[in-house]
Amino acid sequence: MTVSRLIARPMLASMFVVGSVNALRNAPALAAKAQPVTDKVVPQLRKATGLPIPDDPTTLVRINAGAQLVAGAALATGRAPRLSALVLAASLVPTTVAGHAFWEHEDPTEKKQHQLNFFKNVSMLGGLLIAAGDTDGKPGVAWRARRAAGDAKREAKHLAKSARREAKLAKAKVT
């Protein structure tokens, strides 16, 4: 692992670890902010997945915080960094919409603060997407598949050329 990854991953994860601990401690207070989002999202998730998703916003805040805590710790320690970055990215979207809906505020100061935090979270989402795609200098599955396809194509051309040459030699021996 490079030094930049060794330093950057814990830095990226720090906000999620600290934020999730805060969310676990203050889940009932945060549930009030989350309820408008959970009321819209939970029925759609149930319909799409068929999973028994709880209705209680406090429980959902705790589940989200737990996922962020585990994924943040995993990203910080380098354990399954791509998966943990994806989990954090997925959990950041509803957190941002519920916590920083700046378009719903009338007070200019409050609106500006929420807008700043909204775009801070958008930038964090960008960093998480980069981390999710980072193969740590090792070839990813897509690269390996392209490489195998290229190798197979090259080998097929070689075999076809060899077969034509052998056929030509066999024809020359017969005549």
KAZILIN-V322083 format. One record per residue. N is the residue number from 1. RES is the residue in one letter. SS is DSSP state (~ for helix, > for strand, _ for the rest). Layout:
# KAZILIN-V322083
N	RES	SS
N	RES	SS
This chain:
# KAZILIN-V322083
1	M	_
2	T	_
3	V	~
4	S	~
5	R	~
6	L	~
7	I	~
8	A	~
9	R	~
10	P	~
11	M	~
12	L	~
13	A	~
14	S	~
15	M	~
16	F	~
17	V	~
18	V	~
19	G	~
20	S	~
21	V	~
22	N	~
23	A	~
24	L	~
25	R	~
26	N	_
27	A	~
28	P	~
29	A	~
30	L	~
31	A	~
32	A	~
33	K	~
34	A	~
35	Q	~
36	P	~
37	V	~
38	T	~
39	D	~
40	K	~
41	V	~
42	V	~
43	P	~
44	Q	~
45	L	~
46	R	~
47	K	~
48	A	~
49	T	~
50	G	_
51	L	_
52	P	_
53	I	_
54	P	_
55	D	_
56	D	_
57	P	~
58	T	~
59	T	~
60	L	~
61	V	~
62	R	~
63	I	~
64	N	~
65	A	~
66	G	~
67	A	~
68	Q	~
69	L	~
70	V	~
71	A	~
72	G	~
73	A	~
74	A	~
75	L	~
76	A	~
77	T	~
78	G	_
79	R	_
80	A	_
81	P	~
82	R	~
83	L	~
84	S	~
85	A	~
86	L	~
87	V	~
88	L	~
89	A	~
90	A	~
91	S	~
92	L	~
93	V	~
94	P	~
95	T	~
96	T	~
97	V	~
98	A	~
99	G	~
100	H	_
101	A	_
102	F	~
103	W	~
104	E	~
105	H	_
106	E	_
107	D	_
108	P	~
109	T	~
110	E	~
111	K	~
112	K	~
113	Q	~
114	H	~
115	Q	~
116	L	~
117	N	~
118	F	~
119	F	~
120	K	~
121	N	~
122	V	~
123	S	~
124	M	~
125	L	~
126	G	~
127	G	~
128	L	~
129	L	~
130	I	~
131	A	~
132	A	~
133	G	~
134	D	_
135	T	_
136	D	_
137	G	_
138	K	_
139	P	_
140	G	_
141	V	~
142	A	~
143	W	~
144	R	~
145	A	~
146	R	~
147	R	~
148	A	~
149	A	~
150	G	~
151	D	~
152	A	~
153	K	~
154	R	~
155	E	~
156	A	~
157	K	~
158	H	~
159	L	~
160	A	~
161	K	~
162	S	~
163	A	~
164	R	~
165	R	~
166	E	~
167	A	~
168	K	~
169	L	~
170	A	~
171	K	~
172	A	~
173	K	~
174	V	~
175	T	_
